[in-house]
Amino acid sequence: MPHRFQRRLIFHGAVVILLGMLSGIPLSMVLLGYIPGNPDDWKLAHMEGLINGLLLIGIAGCGQALVLSERQFKFLSLMLTLMAHGNVLYGWVRGIFGVKGLDLAPPFANQLAAVLGGMPVIFAFIAISLVIWGAYRKIDFDE
């Protein structure tokens, strides 16, 4: 993996982890009863940030084990970054507006949550397919 894509994944992974950590503040405030809200929505934001950020950093760390072209690495980096940011923002929208985002029904906050929750799924499938392809090609090269 070219170093610039590795650095981008580490940077964005750390930003997403920070967003996940920051969502722990409203989570604790909801749990203590200081502000209204659903703790499950804030737990989702908290965990999405941590898990997605660690995934980006983990793939950056094992990127040398993948055989992909520079263009494929660039696309992989983009898909992973959009996936991670979309997932953590999905949790934040759910927490702030109290919507589920499981369909495109109004109000706008629910529609926004639906897009932020749905698009990262597509990005994740594309990204993990590229990781599988790059790892498979490395197996072929090693033998």
N, C-alpha and C positions, 0 to 999 in steps of 0.2 A: 504494500500500500504506500503510495507516495506520501511523504511526510506532511505535506500541506493538508491533505485530506485527514490524516491522522490527527493533526493539531486541531482541525475544525471539529472533528467528532469529540475530542477531549474537551474543547471549549464549550460546545453546545451541550455536551453531557453535563458539565459542571453547572451551566446556567439552568438547565432543567432540574438538576438536583437542588439548586438554590431555590427555585420556584416551589418545588415540593416541600422543602424545609420551611419556607415562609408560610405555606398554607397551614402549617402546624399552629401558627398564631391564632387565626380565626377558628381552627378546630378546637383548641383549648378554650377559647372564649365561648364557643357554643356549648361545649361540654360543661363549663362552669355556670352557664346560664346568663352570662353577661350580654350576649347578643342572640337574637333568634336565628334559627337555622337547623338544618338536618346534619347531624354529625357524620352520617354516612357519606354525604356529598364531600365534606372536607377530608374525610379519611381517604376517599378516592383520589382527590387532588394531591394529598400528601404522598400516597403510595405510587401514583402514576409518575410523579416527579422523580422519586427515588429509583424506581425500577427502570424507567425509560432512560434516565441519565446514566445509570450503571450499565445498561445495555449498550449505549453509545460508546462509553469508555472501554467496555469489554471488547467490542468489535474493533475499536481502534487499536487495542492491544494485540489482537490476534490477526490484524490485517495483513501482516507479512506472510501468513499461512494461506493466503488466498491468491489465486492466479486469475487476475482480471486485467483488462486493458485500462488505460488511464481514464478513458471515457466511462467505462463501467464503474470504476472507483468513484468518479465524480457523481454519477447517477446514484450509486449506493449511498454516498455521503448525503446527498440531497434528500433521498427518500427517508433515511434514518433521522435526519434533522427535522424534517417536516412531521414525521410520525411522532417523535418525542415531544416537540413543542405543541403539536395539536392535542396530544393526549393530556398533557398537563394543563393546557388551557381549557380543555373540556371539563376537567375537574373544577377549575376555578369558576367557570361560568355556572356550573351546577351549584356550587357552593354559594356564590353571590346572589344568583337569581332564584334559587330553589326549584329549578326545572330539571327534568330527567333527560331530555334530548334524545328520546328513543324513536321519535318520528318527526316529520316536518310540519306538524300542526302549530298554529300560532299559540302563544305570542312569539315575537321575534327572538327573544332570549332562548326559547326552546328550539327554534330553528337553527340558531347559531350553535347551540350545544350539539344538535344533531349532526351538523356539518363537521364540527370540531371532533366529534366522537366517531363519525363514520369514515371520513377521509383517511385518518391515520391507519385504519384497518387495511385499506388498499395499499397504502405506502408500506406497511409492515409486510404484507405478502410479497410485494415486489422486492423489498430489501432482503428478506430472508431467502427468497429464491436466488438472488444474486450471491448471497453468502454460500448457499448450498452449491451453486454452480462453481464458484471460485474454489471452494474446498475440494470438490470433486475433481476439478482440473488439476489441482495440486497433487492429488493422489495419483493421477495419471502420469504426471511429470516425475514423481519420485520413484516410480517403478521401472 
